[in-house]
Every structure is written in C-alpha cells, then in structure tokens.
Amino acid sequence: MTGWGERLDALPRLSLIDQPTPLHAAPNLSAALGGPGIWFKRDDLIPAAFGGNKVRALDLIVADAVRQGADTLVTGAGILSNHVRATSALATRQGLSCVGVYWGAPPPRAEGNHRLARLLGAAIRFTHDDDRASVDAGIERVASDIRASGGNPYVIPRGGACPLAVLAHARAVRETLAQCAALGVSPTCVVMAVGGSATLAGWLLGGALFSAPWRIEAFTVSRPASEAAARARRLATDAAALIGAPFALGEGAFRVHDGFIGRGYGVPSREGRQAIEATARAEAIFLDPIYTGKAMAGYCALCARGEYADVQDVLFLHTGGAPALFTSCGEEA
C-alpha cells in the first residue's frame, strides 16, 4: 500500500459504516427515461441518524473531535440541515454536547431535521440574519463562549465542508469501485447534487486516487456552478495534502451544471418534485426536495436532450435527506 493509502486508512473513525452501502439497480426508472441503466449508491441507508452523506463525513470528523478531547460539537447551516441533524445524533452517541447555529429567525414550528436536532438534545441558536455566511460568525461566537466557560469545543465548518469530510467520501469511491467490480457493473458517469462541495470534492479526489473510470455530472443546488466547482477543487486539494497524496484532475473529469436550483437553496422546485415522484413510483426510492430531487431533475432534463447517449450505466449518488419530505418544504412548489 502507498504511504498516502496507509495514512488514509489510519485516520480515526467511529466505524459507523461497517458495511458498504448498497448499490441498487433501477431498471424501471431507466426504462421510463429511455436512457442509460441507472444504479443508486444508497448512502441514504447508512444505519445511523437517517443516514446520508453527512453521516459518512462525520464518521471521520467526530472521531477526530473525540481524539482531541472535545466536549461539544459546534456547527451550523440552514434550518432543515441534514448536517446539523446528523451532527446532533453523533454527538449524542458519543456523549458530547452539540450546538447548531442556523441562519435567519426561528420558524413558527420545528419541522424535519430541525425537529430531530432538538429531539436529540442539540442547543439551537439563530443568527437572525438571512445571509448564510452569518452562520460562520455565529459558530465562532458560540465556540468562543464555550472556551470562556472552560469547555473544549470542536468547530465543524458550516455544512461540514472540510478536508476530513472529503477524505470520507474518497473512501466511499474505493468502496463503490469494489462493489462495481463484484457486480460486473461499469458506470462511466456518476450523477450527484452539489451544495457545500465536500461530497463532490471527495469523489473527485477518490476518482483520481483510485483510477475511477467515470466522469462526474454534478447539479448545483446552492450556489453558482463555477463557485461550486472551485470550492470542490480547493477542498480536494486540501484533503489530498492532509494525507500527502497526489491530486490532479484529467480532462473532462467533471462538470457542474446550473439551471436546476429553482427559486433558491432549500426551496423545492416543481421539476424536483416531478423527479421525486417519478423515482418513487418507478423504484420505491425516495429522493429529497433540497438535494437529490433537484439532481435527478437535472439528470432527467439532460437525458431527454440526449446528453448521455454515450453512457451505458449511470451511478446516482443518493445522499439522503428523507426528513425534508415530512415538512412543508416537501410540498409541491
């Protein structure tokens, strides 16, 4: 094994993902769309805290917090954040406190991930500022207050976008390649949603390190495509440096697509709702209205335009988010 490979495997983990998450074929949806065969990588089935890509990332992040002797996890995002819900859950499992910082003002009632975070015992703070960046300052204020009172906070960046998260997803690429080999499946295209860019960065880094045969088609749900792509490159570079690994992207390794955010981050789109319904009715697989539903809407639109005519099999990364379906956010736009 290479030196960087040994360092990757030596990173402390909580070992929440003790088995590979399933790869599920989707023949009915593939036939309905008339495009390539679709396989779902089911990170939504990670058996902890409603699963999802955030739990996969926190497997490494929270282990690092424990190693450093932290007593409180401090993080933040939007009010329906999968990341804050997952952080709250893993804090509880490890006997840690958790503070979640949300931008904006408190809603009339707690729904979905917000309700779950409260149920898990997280202390919730609101910035009373609709600027998403207000969360960053809020996290630092909370951490400073904890230190001043003698505590030992562990700060996780907004949405969990950090090098350890990237490395967790790079490990997922290796996991997926082994599954594909065992099943005799050779996807040449991976489709995913991109928000904070850590998951995309991890799949870019993992693809480069483990010689994956696919290109990545990402659909932004949060920020302009150019910004999401630049963040992913930067995060992947930082993560590679953490384990001393080489990192270079080949020509055409990935694209980030604009045009499917709808009215904004966290706001369901009609196209996303249609994609969620189509997927549920074809495969009984539930996507979410914030991330995967919009990514599937993007894939369906490009597939209808013949953009994947050269692809035999597509791998769709299901990053979770089911709690959003049980909120007013999950209602049709």
C-alpha positions in Angstrom: 0.0 0.0 0.0 1.2 3.5 -0.7 2.1 5.9 2.1 -0.9 8.1 1.4 -3.1 5.0 1.4 -1.8 3.9 4.8 -2.5 7.4 6.1 -6.0 7.4 4.7 -6.8 4.1 6.4 -5.1 5.2 9.6 -7.5 8.1 10.1 -9.6 7.7 13.3 -13.1 6.6 12.6 -16.3 5.9 14.5 -16.8 2.9 12.2 -20.5 3.8 11.6 -20.3 2.4 8.1 -19.1 -1.1 8.8 -20.5 -2.5 5.6 -20.7 -0.9 2.1 -23.9 0.9 1.4 -25.9 -0.9 -1.2 -25.8 -0.5 -5.0 -29.4 -0.9 -6.3 -30.3 -1.2 -10.0 -33.2 0.9 -11.2 -34.5 -0.8 -14.3 -38.0 0.7 -14.2 -36.7 4.3 -13.9 -34.1 3.6 -16.6 -36.8 2.3 -19.0 -39.1 5.2 -18.2 -36.4 7.7 -19.0 -35.2 5.8 -22.1 -31.6 6.5 -21.2 -28.7 4.6 -19.7 -29.1 2.0 -17.0 -29.3 3.7 -13.6 -27.7 2.4 -10.3 -28.3 4.1 -7.0 -25.5 4.3 -4.4 -27.6 4.2 -1.3 -25.8 6.3 1.2 -29.3 7.2 2.5 -29.2 3.7 4.0 -26.3 4.3 6.3 -27.7 2.8 9.6 -27.3 5.9 11.8 -29.3 9.0 12.2 -31.3 8.7 8.9 -28.0 8.1 7.1 -26.8 10.2 4.2 -23.5 11.8 3.1 -23.3 13.9 6.2 -23.2 10.8 8.4 -20.4 9.3 6.2 -18.4 12.5 6.6 -19.0 12.8 10.3 -17.7 9.2 10.8 -14.2 10.8 10.5 -14.9 14.3 11.8 -16.4 13.3 15.1 -13.7 10.6 15.6 -11.2 13.5 15.3 -13.2 15.5 17.8 -13.1 12.6 20.3 -9.4 12.2 19.7 -8.9 15.9 20.6 -10.9 15.6 23.8 -13.7 17.8 22.7 -16.8 18.1 24.9 -19.1 20.0 22.5 -19.6 19.9 18.7 -20.4 23.3 17.3 -21.6 23.7 13.7 -24.4 25.2 11.6 -26.2 25.5 8.3 -29.8 26.1 7.2 -32.8 25.2 9.4 -33.6 22.0 7.5 -29.9 21.0 7.5 -29.1 17.3 7.2 -25.7 18.1 8.6 -26.9 19.7 11.8 -29.3 16.7 12.4 -26.5 14.2 11.8 -24.0 16.1 14.0 -26.6 16.2 16.8 -27.1 12.5 16.5 -23.5 11.5 16.6 -22.8 13.9 19.4 -25.4 12.1 21.4 -23.9 8.7 20.5 -20.5 9.8 21.8 -21.7 11.5 24.9 -20.9 15.0 23.6 -23.0 18.2 23.7 -23.9 19.9 20.4 -24.8 23.4 19.4 -26.3 24.0 16.0 -26.4 27.6 14.5 -29.0 28.4 11.9 -29.2 31.5 9.7 -32.4 33.5 9.9 -35.0 33.6 12.6 -36.9 30.8 14.4 -39.8 29.4 12.4 -43.3 29.1 13.8 -42.7 25.4 14.4 -39.9 22.9 14.3 -40.1 20.5 11.4 -38.0 17.8 9.8 -34.3 18.0 10.6 -34.8 21.0 12.9 -37.2 19.0 15.0 -34.9 16.0 15.0 -31.9 18.1 16.1 -34.0 19.4 19.1 -35.2 15.9 19.9 -31.6 14.8 20.0 -30.8 17.4 22.6 -28.9 19.9 20.5 -28.9 23.5 21.6 -30.1 25.7 18.8 -29.1 29.3 18.0 -30.4 31.5 15.3 -28.4 34.4 13.7 -31.5 36.5 12.9 -29.7 37.3 9.6 -30.8 35.7 6.3 -27.2 35.8 5.0 -25.9 32.2 5.0 -22.5 33.4 5.9 -23.8 34.7 9.2 -23.6 31.1 10.4 -19.8 31.2 10.2 -19.6 34.1 12.6 -22.3 32.5 14.8 -20.3 29.3 15.1 -17.2 31.2 16.2 -19.2 33.2 18.8 -20.6 30.0 20.3 -17.2 28.3 20.3 -15.6 31.4 22.0 -18.3 31.4 24.7 -17.7 27.7 25.4 -14.0 28.2 25.7 -14.5 31.2 28.0 -16.6 29.0 30.3 -13.9 26.3 30.4 -15.3 23.9 27.8 -13.5 22.4 24.8 -15.5 22.9 21.6 -14.8 21.3 18.3 -15.8 23.5 15.4 -17.2 21.9 12.3 -17.5 24.3 9.4 -20.9 25.2 8.0 -22.4 22.2 6.4 -19.5 20.1 7.4 -17.4 21.1 4.3 -13.8 20.3 5.4 -10.9 18.1 4.4 -11.8 15.2 6.7 -15.3 15.1 5.1 -13.6 15.0 1.7 -11.4 12.0 2.7 -14.5 10.2 4.0 -16.1 10.4 0.5 -12.8 9.5 -1.2 -13.0 6.3 0.9 -16.6 5.9 -0.5 -15.2 5.9 -4.0 -12.9 3.0 -3.2 -15.9 1.2 -1.6 -18.0 1.7 -4.7 -15.4 0.6 -7.2 -15.1 -2.7 -5.3 -18.9 -3.1 -5.4 -19.0 -2.4 -9.1 -16.3 -5.0 -9.8 -18.1 -7.6 -7.7 -21.4 -6.9 -9.6 -19.8 -6.7 -13.0 -21.1 -3.1 -13.4 -19.1 -0.4 -15.2 -20.7 3.0 -14.8 -18.9 5.7 -16.8 -20.9 8.6 -15.3 -21.7 9.5 -11.7 -24.6 11.9 -11.0 -24.9 13.8 -7.8 -26.1 17.0 -6.1 -23.6 19.6 -5.0 -24.1 22.0 -2.2 -21.2 22.8 0.1 -18.9 20.8 -2.3 -17.3 18.3 0.1 -19.0 15.3 -1.3 -18.1 16.3 -4.9 -14.5 17.0 -3.7 -14.3 13.6 -2.2 -15.5 11.8 -5.3 -13.1 13.9 -7.4 -10.2 13.0 -5.1 -11.2 9.4 -4.8 -11.6 9.1 -8.5 -8.1 10.4 -9.1 -6.5 8.3 -6.4 -8.3 5.0 -7.2 -8.4 5.5 -11.0 -12.2 5.5 -11.3 -13.4 5.1 -14.9 -16.2 7.6 -14.7 -16.8 11.3 -15.2 -18.9 13.2 -12.6 -22.0 15.2 -13.5 -23.0 17.4 -10.6 -26.0 19.6 -10.3 -25.7 22.6 -8.0 -28.5 23.2 -5.5 -26.9 26.0 -3.6 -24.5 28.4 -5.4 -23.4 29.2 -9.0 -21.8 26.2 -10.8 -18.4 28.0 -11.2 -18.2 28.6 -7.4 -19.2 25.1 -6.5 -16.6 23.7 -8.9 -13.9 26.0 -7.5 -14.8 25.0 -3.9 -14.6 21.3 -4.8 -11.2 21.7 -6.4 -9.9 23.6 -3.3 -11.3 21.1 -0.8 -10.0 18.2 -2.8 -6.5 19.8 -2.9 -6.6 20.5 0.8 -7.7 16.9 1.6 -5.0 15.4 -0.6 -2.4 17.4 1.2 -3.7 16.1 4.6 -2.6 12.6 3.7 0.3 13.6 1.4 -1.4 12.2 -1.7 -1.1 13.4 -5.3 -4.1 15.1 -6.9 -4.6 16.1 -10.5 -7.8 16.0 -12.5 -7.9 14.7 -16.0 -9.6 16.5 -18.9 -13.4 16.3 -18.6 -13.3 14.7 -15.1 -16.4 16.6 -14.0 -19.0 19.2 -14.9 -21.2 21.2 -12.5 -24.5 22.2 -14.0 -26.5 25.4 -13.3 -30.2 25.7 -14.0 -31.9 23.4 -11.5 -31.7 25.3 -8.2 -35.2 26.7 -8.8 -36.1 29.7 -6.6 -33.1 29.1 -4.3 -31.3 26.8 -1.9 -33.8 25.0 0.4 -36.8 25.9 -1.8 -38.4 22.9 -3.6 -38.8 23.1 -7.4 -41.6 21.8 -9.5 -39.1 19.8 -11.6 -37.5 18.4 -8.5 -41.0 17.3 -7.2 -41.7 15.6 -10.5 -38.3 13.8 -10.3 -39.1 12.7 -6.8 -42.5 11.3 -7.8 -41.1 9.6 -10.9 -38.3 7.9 -8.9 -40.7 6.8 -6.1 -43.3 5.4 -8.5 -40.7 3.6 -10.6 -38.4 2.2 -7.8 -39.9 3.0 -4.4 -36.8 5.0 -3.7 -37.4 8.4 -2.0 -35.3 11.4 -3.0 -35.4 14.6 -1.1 -36.6 18.1 -2.3 -33.4 20.0 -1.4 -30.6 17.9 -2.9 -31.2 14.6 -4.7 -34.6 15.6 -6.2 -33.1 18.6 -8.0 -30.1 16.5 -9.1 -32.4 13.9 -10.6 -34.4 16.7 -12.3 -31.2 17.9 -13.9 -30.3 14.4 -15.0 -33.7 13.8 -16.5 -33.6 17.0 -18.4 -30.1 16.4 -19.9 -31.0 12.7 -20.6 -34.0 13.9 -22.6 -31.7 16.1 -24.6 -29.5 13.1 -25.4 -26.5 14.2 -23.4 -25.9 10.7 -22.0 -26.3 8.8 -25.3 -22.7 7.6 -25.0 -23.2 6.2 -21.5 -24.3 2.6 -20.8 -24.6 2.8 -17.0 -25.0 5.8 -14.7 -24.4 5.8 -10.9 -26.7 8.1 -9.0 -25.3 9.1 -5.6 -28.2 9.1 -3.1 -27.1 11.3 -0.3 -30.1 11.0 1.9 -32.3 13.9 3.2 -35.6 12.0 3.8 -36.7 14.1 6.8 -37.3 17.1 4.4 -40.1 15.1 2.8 -42.1 15.3 6.0 -42.2 19.1 6.2 -43.9 21.9 4.4 -40.6 22.1 2.4 -41.6 18.8 0.9 -44.8 20.1 -0.5 -45.2 20.9 -4.2 -43.8 24.3 -5.2 
